[in-house]
Amino acid sequence: MTVSESKMPGICSFFVLVILFVHSCHGFYLPGSYMHTYSTSDTIVAKVNSLTSIETELPFSYYSLPYCKPLGGIKKSAENLGELLMGDQIDNTPYRFRMNVNESLYLCTTNALNEHEVKLLKQRTRDLYQVNMILDNLPVMRIAKQNGINIQWTGFPVGYTPPNSNDDYIINHLKFKVLVHEYEGSGVEIIGTGEEGMGVISEADKKKASGFEIVGFEVVPCSVKYDPEVMTKLHMYDNISSVNCPLELEKSQIIREHERISFTYEVEFVKSDIRWPSRWDAYLKMEGARVHWFSILNSLMVITFLAGIVFVIFLRTVRRDLTRYEELDKEAQAQMNEELSGWKLVVGDVFREPDCPKLLCVMIGDGVQITGMAAVTIVFAALGFMSPASRGMLLTGMIILYLFLGIAAGYVAVRLWRTLKGTSEGWRSVSWSVACFFPGIVFVILTVLNFILWGSKSTGAIPISLYFILLSLWFCISVPLTLVGGFLGTRAEAIQYPVRTNQIPREIPARKYPSWLLVLGAGTLPFGTLFIELFFILSSIWLGRFYYVFGFLLIVLLLLIIVCAEVSVVLTYMHLCVEDWRWWWKAFCASGSVALYVFLYSINYLVFDLQSLSGPVSAILYLGYSMIMAIAIMLSTGTIGFITSFYFVHYLFSSVKID
């Protein structure tokens, strides 16, 4: 009584502090979303990411084309690990905006285009490359009409090719519309880690924080033919008269040799009721990326129903077997052992060491590492800690989690190795193999793809310096932590088998059909939980759409884990019932076979949904990344199925005492 009373003042003080903190804060925003406020006439410089195309999937630098360069030279923005791996290259631009100042400005006129520049511009135009401009961390949005419907896209094209024409026209005049919301700084505290680092705005900074927030960034791209003799007399940021986008091709800027292209832009600031926390809603509600909520819910309900049926049938079958067996006396049990066939007859072989035990331990260890990484990443993303505003944060977070989960991978692999072998001898080799198996496969595939990207001079190629950084992270963090996990695995108590293993293996009865058909077919049920969500994930990766329904993805992940576990257990039970005691690899492959269907679906997506993808280079890149994804899914789902089946078999044979 006295102990609980002594704790009460501390608890009360804690709650008082929490209430005071909540009272003083009218708003709180998650990391990655630091708000900037601007006063009238404040200068804001737009940035630009790599040029991208859904036709080639090869990003290129913005300044690989003859665009105007900033007066102070090109300066690259600091990029995180995820941005570098995704091929992002963020540079400054000469496009200058002054808050609440509407103006039409001249930028520059290029020299006469040479043959190489014309060829490059035409190629980028015909490959549908987009310019990805950024203002205050918001990507520029373009609204296009298709069949009378407004469709929103991020970025604007390098140029366009009119129907039934061999001529190409460059986009050289941009009409920007910047949506701003007036902010009065009423004691709001914002904590975030945006591009500018950590920042706090409190009551003391009320005057400083007051101003305008940028809540929207739209563009109307135009092609306008200017007289180069007149335009070259102007200087950068000289005012020009407003321009209407010409509809006639004669008034548009054609791409051909000896042409001099003048670049201009105009800016209009429009006050908006959109508040700063809601400014990403327009991007997440695009027509091209609208998620079919009903389809996902319907799929989840069907899979839950099927999994429930499988689980009920399985429970009834096993319970009936156990109940019938336990109700008999010892003499009847002995007679039953001689007469009955089924899982009870493989009691002396069920825990016999499987083929390739080291490979199994390694794959289970890597599977634990990948599953843990995926689960934690999706939970954090579902809670809003990885917003679209934080470019590359998702991939960076996944890499860091993978590195530090090496300790779990080493522990699980070595403990399983001890269980199979009955000794810790060889644990270092197992730990090293765990640390190098999956990362090694990924490294080899990425190296091959990187040579292809280097040959194409794409910004998607990983620089040599980043290769050394990744290798350092691998061998200085992941490998040592995996060895530490392996050492802890040798100190952990080994899992004891409930029954002894016979010296002579029992003969497995011949079957009418090969067991691998059943194993392959088992992957269809887990794939049913994935395929709808997989479509949206592939669209976000390859079609440049934002993926944001991490709450649904978390539900799908939980459902996938349940279905993989149930499918693997049921298949293991079926094999034991026909006296097939080689269940170890079959338990892994039963749920892991979903990866085969994922890879086949990826090929289907390439053929039917990425029809615009052009050239063998793009197809090889797509298939390479799809292969990495399929291998990761195989290791993860296979591990879930194997661990569940192992504990099921352990429980099943420990429940029945057979001498």
Secondary structure, DSSP 8 states (H G I E B T S, - for coil): -HHHHHHHHHHHHHHHHHHHHHHH-S----TT-----B-TT-EEEEEE--BB-TTT---B-GGGS-----TT---B----HHHHHTT---EEEEEEEETT--EEEEEEE-----HHHHHHHHHHHHTT-EE-EEETTEE-EEEEEETTEEEEEESEESEE--TT-S--EE--EEEEEEEEEEE---S--EEEEETTEEEEE-GGGHHHH-EEEEEEEEEEEE-----HHHHTTS-TT-B--------SGGGS-B--TT---EEEEEEEEEE----GGGTTHHHHT-GGG---HHHHHHHHHHHHHHHHHHHHHHHHHHHHHHHHHHTS-HHHHHHHHHH--SGGGGTTTTTS--SSHHHHHHHHHHHHHHHHHHHHHHHHHHTTSS-TTSTTHHHHHHHHHHHHTHHHHHHHHHHHHHHHHSS-TTHHHHHHHHHHHHHHHHHHHHHHHHHHHHHTT-TTS--HHHHHHHHHHIIIIIHHHHHHHHHHHHHS-----SS---SS-------SS-HHHHHHHHTHHHHHHHHHHHHHHHHHHHS------HHHHHHHHHHHHHHHHHHHHHHHHHHHHTT----HHHHHHHHHTHHHHHHHHHHHHHHHT-TT--SHHHHHHHHHHHHHHHHHHHHHHHHHHHHHHHHHHHHHHHHS---
